[in-house]
Amino acid sequence: MPIYDYKCDACQHAFEENHPMSAPPVRQCPACGAEKVRKILSTGGIVGSTKGGQDFSPPAASPCGGGGCGSGMCGMPGMG
Ligand SMILES: [Zn+2]
């Protein structure tokens, strides 16, 4: 069952609620009773994705090799 983090805008009370996704979100603050509760993104380490390596693929190589083609030699039709 997922855990949701909530925070009350009225009294700044933060709390967690675990309820099924099908259940409606909490609207009322358990501390002050104000309906100023909003759901915040959980910062818990439930879904920890730590990629230490370089998992970044460079963009597609440009026709001119990315060397600053300013001479129209990229092979683009009508541009030369
Ligand atoms: Zn409150």
PDB file of the backbone (N, CA, C, O) and the ligand in Angstrom, with CONECT records:
HET     ZN  A 101       1
ATOM      1  N   MET A   1       0.851  -1.202   0.000  1.00  0.00           N
ATOM      2  CA  MET A   1       0.000   0.000   0.000  1.00  0.00           C
ATOM      3  C   MET A   1       0.881   1.245   0.000  1.00  0.00           C
ATOM      4  O   MET A   1       1.754   1.392   0.856  1.00  0.00           O
ATOM      5  N   PRO A   2       0.658   2.115  -0.934  1.00  0.00           N
ATOM      6  CA  PRO A   2       1.543   3.292  -1.034  1.00  0.00           C
ATOM      7  C   PRO A   2       1.328   4.267   0.110  1.00  0.00           C
ATOM      8  O   PRO A   2       0.235   4.400   0.659  1.00  0.00           O
ATOM      9  N   ILE A   3       2.385   4.923   0.435  1.00  0.00           N
ATOM     10  CA  ILE A   3       2.329   5.937   1.489  1.00  0.00           C
ATOM     11  C   ILE A   3       2.380   7.315   0.848  1.00  0.00           C
ATOM     12  O   ILE A   3       3.221   7.600  -0.005  1.00  0.00           O
ATOM     13  N   TYR A   4       1.461   8.151   1.283  1.00  0.00           N
ATOM     14  CA  TYR A   4       1.399   9.487   0.737  1.00  0.00           C
ATOM     15  C   TYR A   4       1.757  10.502   1.814  1.00  0.00           C
ATOM     16  O   TYR A   4       1.397  10.357   2.982  1.00  0.00           O
ATOM     17  N   ASP A   5       2.454  11.497   1.398  1.00  0.00           N
ATOM     18  CA  ASP A   5       2.808  12.577   2.314  1.00  0.00           C
ATOM     19  C   ASP A   5       1.846  13.738   2.092  1.00  0.00           C
ATOM     20  O   ASP A   5       1.571  14.150   0.966  1.00  0.00           O
ATOM     21  N   TYR A   6       1.362  14.233   3.185  1.00  0.00           N
ATOM     22  CA  TYR A   6       0.463  15.367   3.121  1.00  0.00           C
ATOM     23  C   TYR A   6       0.997  16.491   3.998  1.00  0.00           C
ATOM     24  O   TYR A   6       1.770  16.281   4.933  1.00  0.00           O
ATOM     25  N   LYS A   7       0.555  17.677   3.656  1.00  0.00           N
ATOM     26  CA  LYS A   7       0.923  18.814   4.476  1.00  0.00           C
ATOM     27  C   LYS A   7      -0.250  19.775   4.535  1.00  0.00           C
ATOM     28  O   LYS A   7      -0.919  20.039   3.536  1.00  0.00           O
ATOM     29  N   CYS A   8      -0.478  20.284   5.726  1.00  0.00           N
ATOM     30  CA  CYS A   8      -1.585  21.208   5.922  1.00  0.00           C
ATOM     31  C   CYS A   8      -1.088  22.634   5.703  1.00  0.00           C
ATOM     32  O   CYS A   8      -0.093  23.065   6.285  1.00  0.00           O
ATOM     33  N   ASP A   9      -1.801  23.340   4.857  1.00  0.00           N
ATOM     34  CA  ASP A   9      -1.423  24.724   4.598  1.00  0.00           C
ATOM     35  C   ASP A   9      -1.809  25.641   5.751  1.00  0.00           C
ATOM     36  O   ASP A   9      -1.288  26.748   5.887  1.00  0.00           O
ATOM     37  N   ALA A  10      -2.714  25.169   6.561  1.00  0.00           N
ATOM     38  CA  ALA A  10      -3.200  26.020   7.651  1.00  0.00           C
ATOM     39  C   ALA A  10      -2.234  26.026   8.827  1.00  0.00           C
ATOM     40  O   ALA A  10      -1.891  27.080   9.363  1.00  0.00           O
ATOM     41  N   CYS A  11      -1.799  24.822   9.221  1.00  0.00           N
ATOM     42  CA  CYS A  11      -0.950  24.754  10.413  1.00  0.00           C
ATOM     43  C   CYS A  11       0.415  24.135  10.107  1.00  0.00           C
ATOM     44  O   CYS A  11       1.222  23.900  11.007  1.00  0.00           O
ATOM     45  N   GLN A  12       0.653  23.880   8.837  1.00  0.00           N
ATOM     46  CA  GLN A  12       1.941  23.335   8.404  1.00  0.00           C
ATOM     47  C   GLN A  12       2.200  21.943   8.966  1.00  0.00           C
ATOM     48  O   GLN A  12       3.339  21.479   9.012  1.00  0.00           O
ATOM     49  N   HIS A  13       1.152  21.301   9.381  1.00  0.00           N
ATOM     50  CA  HIS A  13       1.326  19.956   9.926  1.00  0.00           C
ATOM     51  C   HIS A  13       1.529  18.977   8.784  1.00  0.00           C
ATOM     52  O   HIS A  13       0.735  18.903   7.847  1.00  0.00           O
ATOM     53  N   ALA A  14       2.608  18.236   8.891  1.00  0.00           N
ATOM     54  CA  ALA A  14       2.918  17.247   7.858  1.00  0.00           C
ATOM     55  C   ALA A  14       2.679  15.860   8.425  1.00  0.00           C
ATOM     56  O   ALA A  14       3.003  15.573   9.577  1.00  0.00           O
ATOM     57  N   PHE A  15       2.114  15.025   7.605  1.00  0.00           N
ATOM     58  CA  PHE A  15       1.826  13.678   8.068  1.00  0.00           C
ATOM     59  C   PHE A  15       1.788  12.738   6.884  1.00  0.00           C
ATOM     60  O   PHE A  15       1.797  13.147   5.723  1.00  0.00           O
ATOM     61  N   GLU A  16       1.747  11.477   7.221  1.00  0.00           N
ATOM     62  CA  GLU A  16       1.725  10.465   6.174  1.00  0.00           C
ATOM     63  C   GLU A  16       0.447   9.652   6.280  1.00  0.00           C
ATOM     64  O   GLU A  16      -0.080   9.418   7.368  1.00  0.00           O
ATOM     65  N   GLU A  17      -0.018   9.245   5.163  1.00  0.00           N
ATOM     66  CA  GLU A  17      -1.191   8.380   5.134  1.00  0.00           C
ATOM     67  C   GLU A  17      -0.933   7.278   4.124  1.00  0.00           C
ATOM     68  O   GLU A  17      -0.476   7.522   3.007  1.00  0.00           O
ATOM     69  N   ASN A  18      -1.231   6.084   4.538  1.00  0.00           N
ATOM     70  CA  ASN A  18      -1.143   4.990   3.586  1.00  0.00           C
ATOM     71  C   ASN A  18      -2.527   4.452   3.295  1.00  0.00           C
ATOM     72  O   ASN A  18      -3.218   3.911   4.158  1.00  0.00           O
ATOM     73  N   HIS A  19      -2.888   4.623   2.070  1.00  0.00           N
ATOM     74  CA  HIS A  19      -4.196   4.160   1.643  1.00  0.00           C
ATOM     75  C   HIS A  19      -4.078   3.718   0.202  1.00  0.00           C
ATOM     76  O   HIS A  19      -3.168   4.146  -0.507  1.00  0.00           O
ATOM     77  N   PRO A  20      -4.964   2.888  -0.229  1.00  0.00           N
ATOM     78  CA  PRO A  20      -4.897   2.429  -1.616  1.00  0.00           C
ATOM     79  C   PRO A  20      -5.106   3.579  -2.586  1.00  0.00           C
ATOM     80  O   PRO A  20      -5.704   4.602  -2.251  1.00  0.00           O
ATOM     81  N   MET A  21      -4.608   3.389  -3.768  1.00  0.00           N
ATOM     82  CA  MET A  21      -4.685   4.454  -4.754  1.00  0.00           C
ATOM     83  C   MET A  21      -6.134   4.759  -5.128  1.00  0.00           C
ATOM     84  O   MET A  21      -6.455   5.854  -5.591  1.00  0.00           O
ATOM     85  N   SER A  22      -6.984   3.790  -4.924  1.00  0.00           N
ATOM     86  CA  SER A  22      -8.386   3.989  -5.298  1.00  0.00           C
ATOM     87  C   SER A  22      -9.107   4.860  -4.285  1.00  0.00           C
ATOM     88  O   SER A  22     -10.157   5.436  -4.573  1.00  0.00           O
ATOM     89  N   ALA A  23      -8.528   4.947  -3.093  1.00  0.00           N
ATOM     90  CA  ALA A  23      -9.163   5.759  -2.061  1.00  0.00           C
ATOM     91  C   ALA A  23      -8.945   7.238  -2.357  1.00  0.00           C
ATOM     92  O   ALA A  23      -7.930   7.616  -2.944  1.00  0.00           O
ATOM     93  N   PRO A  24      -9.876   8.055  -1.960  1.00  0.00           N
ATOM     94  CA  PRO A  24      -9.719   9.496  -2.172  1.00  0.00           C
ATOM     95  C   PRO A  24      -8.621  10.036  -1.286  1.00  0.00           C
ATOM     96  O   PRO A  24      -8.384   9.516  -0.195  1.00  0.00           O
ATOM     97  N   PRO A  25      -7.955  11.066  -1.743  1.00  0.00           N
ATOM     98  CA  PRO A  25      -6.877  11.646  -0.944  1.00  0.00           C
ATOM     99  C   PRO A  25      -7.411  12.335   0.295  1.00  0.00           C
ATOM    100  O   PRO A  25      -8.577  12.722   0.368  1.00  0.00           O
ATOM    101  N   VAL A  26      -6.540  12.474   1.249  1.00  0.00           N
ATOM    102  CA  VAL A  26      -6.934  13.134   2.495  1.00  0.00           C
ATOM    103  C   VAL A  26      -7.164  14.609   2.236  1.00  0.00           C
ATOM    104  O   VAL A  26      -6.360  15.275   1.584  1.00  0.00           O
ATOM    105  N   ARG A  27      -8.259  15.101   2.749  1.00  0.00           N
ATOM    106  CA  ARG A  27      -8.581  16.507   2.549  1.00  0.00           C
ATOM    107  C   ARG A  27      -8.512  17.308   3.840  1.00  0.00           C
ATOM    108  O   ARG A  27      -8.269  18.515   3.843  1.00  0.00           O
ATOM    109  N   GLN A  28      -8.732  16.603   4.919  1.00  0.00           N
ATOM    110  CA  GLN A  28      -8.836  17.312   6.191  1.00  0.00           C
ATOM    111  C   GLN A  28      -7.605  17.047   7.039  1.00  0.00           C
ATOM    112  O   GLN A  28      -7.119  15.919   7.129  1.00  0.00           O
ATOM    113  N   CYS A  29      -7.120  18.098   7.649  1.00  0.00           N
ATOM    114  CA  CYS A  29      -5.948  17.980   8.502  1.00  0.00           C
ATOM    115  C   CYS A  29      -6.332  17.320   9.823  1.00  0.00           C
ATOM    116  O   CYS A  29      -7.273  17.762  10.483  1.00  0.00           O
ATOM    117  N   PRO A  30      -5.621  16.279  10.212  1.00  0.00           N
ATOM    118  CA  PRO A  30      -5.928  15.613  11.473  1.00  0.00           C
ATOM    119  C   PRO A  30      -5.523  16.442  12.684  1.00  0.00           C
ATOM    120  O   PRO A  30      -5.961  16.165  13.801  1.00  0.00           O
ATOM    121  N   ALA A  31      -4.705  17.440  12.473  1.00  0.00           N
ATOM    122  CA  ALA A  31      -4.222  18.240  13.600  1.00  0.00           C
ATOM    123  C   ALA A  31      -5.147  19.412  13.902  1.00  0.00           C
ATOM    124  O   ALA A  31      -5.514  19.641  15.054  1.00  0.00           O
ATOM    125  N   CYS A  32      -5.521  20.150  12.865  1.00  0.00           N
ATOM    126  CA  CYS A  32      -6.324  21.340  13.104  1.00  0.00           C
ATOM    127  C   CYS A  32      -7.708  21.241  12.477  1.00  0.00           C
ATOM    128  O   CYS A  32      -8.583  22.062  12.753  1.00  0.00           O
ATOM    129  N   GLY A  33      -7.901  20.244  11.640  1.00  0.00           N
ATOM    130  CA  GLY A  33      -9.223  20.027  11.088  1.00  0.00           C
ATOM    131  C   GLY A  33      -9.528  20.862   9.850  1.00  0.00           C
ATOM    132  O   GLY A  33     -10.618  20.775   9.284  1.00  0.00           O
ATOM    133  N   ALA A  34      -8.576  21.655   9.445  1.00  0.00           N
ATOM    134  CA  ALA A  34      -8.803  22.484   8.272  1.00  0.00           C
ATOM    135  C   ALA A  34      -8.684  21.642   7.009  1.00  0.00           C
ATOM    136  O   ALA A  34      -7.879  20.713   6.929  1.00  0.00           O
ATOM    137  N   GLU A  35      -9.484  21.982   6.053  1.00  0.00           N
ATOM    138  CA  GLU A  35      -9.413  21.252   4.785  1.00  0.00           C
ATOM    139  C   GLU A  35      -8.444  21.962   3.853  1.00  0.00           C
ATOM    140  O   GLU A  35      -8.777  22.389   2.747  1.00  0.00           O
ATOM    141  N   LYS A  36      -7.265  22.057   4.350  1.00  0.00           N
ATOM    142  CA  LYS A  36      -6.213  22.737   3.581  1.00  0.00           C
ATOM    143  C   LYS A  36      -5.058  21.781   3.298  1.00  0.00           C
ATOM    144  O   LYS A  36      -3.923  22.189   3.050  1.00  0.00           O
ATOM    145  N   VAL A  37      -5.386  20.520   3.345  1.00  0.00           N
ATOM    146  CA  VAL A  37      -4.341  19.521   3.174  1.00  0.00           C
ATOM    147  C   VAL A  37      -4.076  19.302   1.697  1.00  0.00           C
ATOM    148  O   VAL A  37      -4.987  19.187   0.877  1.00  0.00           O
ATOM    149  N   ARG A  38      -2.852  19.251   1.409  1.00  0.00           N
ATOM    150  CA  ARG A  38      -2.478  18.945   0.033  1.00  0.00           C
ATOM    151  C   ARG A  38      -1.430  17.851   0.034  1.00  0.00           C
ATOM    152  O   ARG A  38      -0.643  17.700   0.969  1.00  0.00           O
ATOM    153  N   LYS A  39      -1.450  17.116  -1.023  1.00  0.00           N
ATOM    154  CA  LYS A  39      -0.526  15.997  -1.139  1.00  0.00           C
ATOM    155  C   LYS A  39       0.802  16.494  -1.688  1.00  0.00           C
ATOM    156  O   LYS A  39       0.863  17.243  -2.663  1.00  0.00           O
ATOM    157  N   ILE A  40       1.837  16.058  -1.039  1.00  0.00           N
ATOM    158  CA  ILE A  40       3.164  16.462  -1.509  1.00  0.00           C
ATOM    159  C   ILE A  40       3.915  15.230  -1.959  1.00  0.00           C
ATOM    160  O   ILE A  40       3.579  14.104  -1.592  1.00  0.00           O
ATOM    161  N   LEU A  41       4.909  15.457  -2.737  1.00  0.00           N
ATOM    162  CA  LEU A  41       5.676  14.337  -3.247  1.00  0.00           C
ATOM    163  C   LEU A  41       6.522  13.754  -2.136  1.00  0.00           C
ATOM    164  O   LEU A  41       7.190  14.465  -1.384  1.00  0.00           O
ATOM    165  N   SER A  42       6.470  12.462  -2.061  1.00  0.00           N
ATOM    166  CA  SER A  42       7.239  11.795  -1.026  1.00  0.00           C
ATOM    167  C   SER A  42       8.718  11.825  -1.357  1.00  0.00           C
ATOM    168  O   SER A  42       9.141  11.604  -2.492  1.00  0.00           O
ATOM    169  N   THR A  43       9.476  12.106  -0.326  1.00  0.00           N
ATOM    170  CA  THR A  43      10.918  12.129  -0.531  1.00  0.00           C
ATOM    171  C   THR A  43      11.565  10.899   0.063  1.00  0.00           C
ATOM    172  O   THR A  43      12.783  10.823   0.222  1.00  0.00           O
ATOM    173  N   GLY A  44      10.718   9.936   0.388  1.00  0.00           N
ATOM    174  CA  GLY A  44      11.232   8.714   0.976  1.00  0.00           C
ATOM    175  C   GLY A  44      12.043   7.909  -0.029  1.00  0.00           C
ATOM    176  O   GLY A  44      11.999   8.134  -1.238  1.00  0.00           O
ATOM    177  N   GLY A  45      12.763   6.989   0.513  1.00  0.00           N
ATOM    178  CA  GLY A  45      13.641   6.192  -0.340  1.00  0.00           C
ATOM    179  C   GLY A  45      12.987   4.910  -0.810  1.00  0.00           C
ATOM    180  O   GLY A  45      13.638   3.873  -0.934  1.00  0.00           O
ATOM    181  N   ILE A  46      11.701   4.990  -1.070  1.00  0.00           N
ATOM    182  CA  ILE A  46      11.008   3.786  -1.526  1.00  0.00           C
ATOM    183  C   ILE A  46      11.445   3.447  -2.944  1.00  0.00           C
ATOM    184  O   ILE A  46      11.775   2.305  -3.261  1.00  0.00           O
ATOM    185  N   VAL A  47      11.437   4.447  -3.761  1.00  0.00           N
ATOM    186  CA  VAL A  47      11.851   4.236  -5.142  1.00  0.00           C
ATOM    187  C   VAL A  47      13.147   4.999  -5.353  1.00  0.00           C
ATOM    188  O   VAL A  47      13.176   6.073  -5.954  1.00  0.00           O
ATOM    189  N   GLY A  48      14.194   4.421  -4.849  1.00  0.00           N
ATOM    190  CA  GLY A  48      15.470   5.096  -4.961  1.00  0.00           C
ATOM    191  C   GLY A  48      16.171   4.742  -6.253  1.00  0.00           C
ATOM    192  O   GLY A  48      16.543   3.592  -6.489  1.00  0.00           O
ATOM    193  N   SER A  49      16.338   5.731  -7.066  1.00  0.00           N
ATOM    194  CA  SER A  49      17.033   5.482  -8.327  1.00  0.00           C
ATOM    195  C   SER A  49      18.297   6.328  -8.339  1.00  0.00           C
ATOM    196  O   SER A  49      18.284   7.518  -8.654  1.00  0.00           O
ATOM    197  N   THR A  50      19.349   5.684  -7.994  1.00  0.00           N
ATOM    198  CA  THR A  50      20.619   6.396  -7.965  1.00  0.00           C
ATOM    199  C   THR A  50      21.537   5.824  -9.035  1.00  0.00           C
ATOM    200  O   THR A  50      22.082   4.726  -8.913  1.00  0.00           O
ATOM    201  N   LYS A  51      21.677   6.594 -10.051  1.00  0.00           N
ATOM    202  CA  LYS A  51      22.548   6.155 -11.137  1.00  0.00           C
ATOM    203  C   LYS A  51      23.873   6.902 -11.041  1.00  0.00           C
ATOM    204  O   LYS A  51      23.976   8.084 -11.369  1.00  0.00           O
ATOM    205  N   GLY A  52      24.851   6.192 -10.593  1.00  0.00           N
ATOM    206  CA  GLY A  52      26.132   6.845 -10.446  1.00  0.00           C
ATOM    207  C   GLY A  52      26.859   6.998 -11.767  1.00  0.00           C
ATOM    208  O   GLY A  52      27.609   7.953 -11.970  1.00  0.00           O
ATOM    209  N   GLY A  53      26.634   6.061 -12.652  1.00  0.00           N
ATOM    210  CA  GLY A  53      27.331   6.115 -13.926  1.00  0.00           C
ATOM    211  C   GLY A  53      26.689   7.091 -14.884  1.00  0.00           C
ATOM    212  O   GLY A  53      25.716   7.771 -14.560  1.00  0.00           O
ATOM    213  N   GLN A  54      27.240   7.139 -16.031  1.00  0.00           N
ATOM    214  CA  GLN A  54      26.701   8.041 -17.027  1.00  0.00           C
ATOM    215  C   GLN A  54      25.693   7.290 -17.883  1.00  0.00           C
ATOM    216  O   GLN A  54      26.040   6.521 -18.780  1.00  0.00           O
ATOM    217  N   ASP A  55      24.470   7.541 -17.574  1.00  0.00           N
ATOM    218  CA  ASP A  55      23.408   6.893 -18.333  1.00  0.00           C
ATOM    219  C   ASP A  55      22.772   7.889 -19.282  1.00  0.00           C
ATOM    220  O   ASP A  55      21.571   7.866 -19.552  1.00  0.00           O
ATOM    221  N   PHE A  56      23.605   8.736 -19.758  1.00  0.00           N
ATOM    222  CA  PHE A  56      23.102   9.797 -20.634  1.00  0.00           C
ATOM    223  C   PHE A  56      23.601   9.565 -22.050  1.00  0.00           C
ATOM    224  O   PHE A  56      24.802   9.576 -22.321  1.00  0.00           O
ATOM    225  N   SER A  57      22.656   9.359 -22.931  1.00  0.00           N
ATOM    226  CA  SER A  57      23.042   9.136 -24.319  1.00  0.00           C
ATOM    227  C   SER A  57      23.061  10.474 -25.048  1.00  0.00           C
ATOM    228  O   SER A  57      22.095  11.234 -24.979  1.00  0.00           O
ATOM    229  N   PRO A  58      24.125  10.755 -25.725  1.00  0.00           N
ATOM    230  CA  PRO A  58      24.221  12.034 -26.428  1.00  0.00           C
ATOM    231  C   PRO A  58      23.198  12.113 -27.548  1.00  0.00           C
ATOM    232  O   PRO A  58      22.746  11.084 -28.051  1.00  0.00           O
ATOM    233  N   PRO A  59      22.839  13.295 -27.931  1.00  0.00           N
ATOM    234  CA  PRO A  59      21.879  13.438 -29.028  1.00  0.00           C
ATOM    235  C   PRO A  59      22.452  12.915 -30.332  1.00  0.00           C
ATOM    236  O   PRO A  59      23.656  12.694 -30.456  1.00  0.00           O
ATOM    237  N   ALA A  60      21.601  12.727 -31.266  1.00  0.00           N
ATOM    238  CA  ALA A  60      22.026  12.185 -32.548  1.00  0.00           C
ATOM    239  C   ALA A  60      23.097  13.076 -33.173  1.00  0.00           C
ATOM    240  O   ALA A  60      23.021  14.304 -33.158  1.00  0.00           O
ATOM    241  N   ALA A  61      24.057  12.418 -33.700  1.00  0.00           N
ATOM    242  CA  ALA A  61      25.170  13.160 -34.281  1.00  0.00           C
ATOM    243  C   ALA A  61      24.688  14.013 -35.444  1.00  0.00           C
ATOM    244  O   ALA A  61      23.946  13.560 -36.315  1.00  0.00           O
ATOM    245  N   SER A  62      25.125  15.241 -35.427  1.00  0.00           N
ATOM    246  CA  SER A  62      24.735  16.126 -36.506  1.00  0.00           C
ATOM    247  C   SER A  62      25.522  15.755 -37.758  1.00  0.00           C
ATOM    248  O   SER A  62      26.611  15.188 -37.660  1.00  0.00           O
ATOM    249  N   PRO A  63      24.994  16.062 -38.907  1.00  0.00           N
ATOM    250  CA  PRO A  63      25.660  15.677 -40.164  1.00  0.00           C
ATOM    251  C   PRO A  63      27.070  16.201 -40.262  1.00  0.00           C
ATOM    252  O   PRO A  63      27.930  15.561 -40.867  1.00  0.00           O
ATOM    253  N   CYS A  64      27.321  17.347 -39.681  1.00  0.00           N
ATOM    254  CA  CYS A  64      28.648  17.920 -39.827  1.00  0.00           C
ATOM    255  C   CYS A  64      29.553  17.555 -38.665  1.00  0.00           C
ATOM    256  O   CYS A  64      30.649  18.099 -38.530  1.00  0.00           O
ATOM    257  N   GLY A  65      29.108  16.657 -37.847  1.00  0.00           N
ATOM    258  CA  GLY A  65      29.951  16.191 -36.770  1.00  0.00           C
ATOM    259  C   GLY A  65      29.980  17.104 -35.580  1.00  0.00           C
ATOM    260  O   GLY A  65      30.774  16.905 -34.661  1.00  0.00           O
ATOM    261  N   GLY A  66      29.146  18.080 -35.578  1.00  0.00           N
ATOM    262  CA  GLY A  66      29.063  18.978 -34.441  1.00  0.00           C
ATOM    263  C   GLY A  66      30.258  19.881 -34.321  1.00  0.00           C
ATOM    264  O   GLY A  66      30.544  20.394 -33.240  1.00  0.00           O
ATOM    265  N   GLY A  67      30.946  20.080 -35.389  1.00  0.00           N
ATOM    266  CA  GLY A  67      32.138  20.915 -35.337  1.00  0.00           C
ATOM    267  C   GLY A  67      31.871  22.345 -35.735  1.00  0.00           C
ATOM    268  O   GLY A  67      32.789  23.063 -36.131  1.00  0.00           O
ATOM    269  N   GLY A  68      30.643  22.764 -35.636  1.00  0.00           N
ATOM    270  CA  GLY A  68      30.341  24.144 -35.971  1.00  0.00           C
ATOM    271  C   GLY A  68      30.361  24.372 -37.465  1.00  0.00           C
ATOM    272  O   GLY A  68      31.211  25.091 -37.991  1.00  0.00           O
ATOM    273  N   CYS A  69      29.420  23.754 -38.133  1.00  0.00           N
ATOM    274  CA  CYS A  69      29.403  23.861 -39.582  1.00  0.00           C
ATOM    275  C   CYS A  69      28.784  25.178 -40.007  1.00  0.00           C
ATOM    276  O   CYS A  69      27.569  25.346 -39.900  1.00  0.00           O
ATOM    277  N   GLY A  70      29.558  26.078 -40.467  1.00  0.00           N
ATOM    278  CA  GLY A  70      29.015  27.331 -40.906  1.00  0.00           C
ATOM    279  C   GLY A  70      29.189  27.548 -42.396  1.00  0.00           C
ATOM    280  O   GLY A  70      28.937  28.638 -42.911  1.00  0.00           O
ATOM    281  N   SER A  71      29.616  26.518 -43.074  1.00  0.00           N
ATOM    282  CA  SER A  71      29.922  26.681 -44.486  1.00  0.00           C
ATOM    283  C   SER A  71      28.890  26.002 -45.383  1.00  0.00           C
ATOM    284  O   SER A  71      29.044  25.968 -46.604  1.00  0.00           O
ATOM    285  N   GLY A  72      27.871  25.479 -44.788  1.00  0.00           N
ATOM    286  CA  GLY A  72      26.831  24.836 -45.596  1.00  0.00           C
ATOM    287  C   GLY A  72      27.276  23.505 -46.159  1.00  0.00           C
ATOM    288  O   GLY A  72      26.777  23.071 -47.198  1.00  0.00           O
ATOM    289  N   MET A  73      28.200  22.857 -45.495  1.00  0.00           N
ATOM    290  CA  MET A  73      28.713  21.589 -45.991  1.00  0.00           C
ATOM    291  C   MET A  73      28.053  20.417 -45.275  1.00  0.00           C
ATOM    292  O   MET A  73      28.529  19.285 -45.358  1.00  0.00           O
ATOM    293  N   CYS A  74      26.970  20.689 -44.581  1.00  0.00           N
ATOM    294  CA  CYS A  74      26.323  19.644 -43.809  1.00  0.00           C
ATOM    295  C   CYS A  74      25.573  18.669 -44.697  1.00  0.00           C
ATOM    296  O   CYS A  74      25.178  17.597 -44.240  1.00  0.00           O
ATOM    297  N   GLY A  75      25.375  19.012 -45.923  1.00  0.00           N
ATOM    298  CA  GLY A  75      24.661  18.119 -46.802  1.00  0.00           C
ATOM    299  C   GLY A  75      23.163  18.339 -46.776  1.00  0.00           C
ATOM    300  O   GLY A  75      22.397  17.536 -47.308  1.00  0.00           O
ATOM    301  N   MET A  76      22.764  19.397 -46.173  1.00  0.00           N
ATOM    302  CA  MET A  76      21.336  19.677 -46.176  1.00  0.00           C
ATOM    303  C   MET A  76      20.923  20.251 -47.515  1.00  0.00           C
ATOM    304  O   MET A  76      21.520  21.212 -48.000  1.00  0.00           O
ATOM    305  N   PRO A  77      19.905  19.662 -48.108  1.00  0.00           N
ATOM    306  CA  PRO A  77      19.501  20.105 -49.457  1.00  0.00           C
ATOM    307  C   PRO A  77      18.968  21.532 -49.430  1.00  0.00           C
ATOM    308  O   PRO A  77      18.161  21.897 -48.575  1.00  0.00           O
ATOM    309  N   GLY A  78      19.424  22.303 -50.353  1.00  0.00           N
ATOM    310  CA  GLY A  78      18.913  23.653 -50.495  1.00  0.00           C
ATOM    311  C   GLY A  78      19.532  24.628 -49.532  1.00  0.00           C
ATOM    312  O   GLY A  78      19.143  25.795 -49.497  1.00  0.00           O
ATOM    313  N   MET A  79      20.472  24.185 -48.765  1.00  0.00           N
ATOM    314  CA  MET A  79      21.062  25.078 -47.781  1.00  0.00           C
ATOM    315  C   MET A  79      22.488  25.427 -48.146  1.00  0.00           C
ATOM    316  O   MET A  79      23.177  26.103 -47.381  1.00  0.00           O
ATOM    317  N   GLY A  80      22.910  25.006 -49.228  1.00  0.00           N
ATOM    318  CA  GLY A  80      24.296  25.230 -49.554  1.00  0.00           C
ATOM    319  C   GLY A  80      24.450  26.118 -50.754  1.00  0.00           C
ATOM    320  O   GLY A  80      25.573  26.409 -51.166  1.00  0.00           O
TER     321      GLY A  80
HETATM  322 ZN    ZN A 101      -3.675  21.673   9.923  1.00  0.00          ZN2+
END
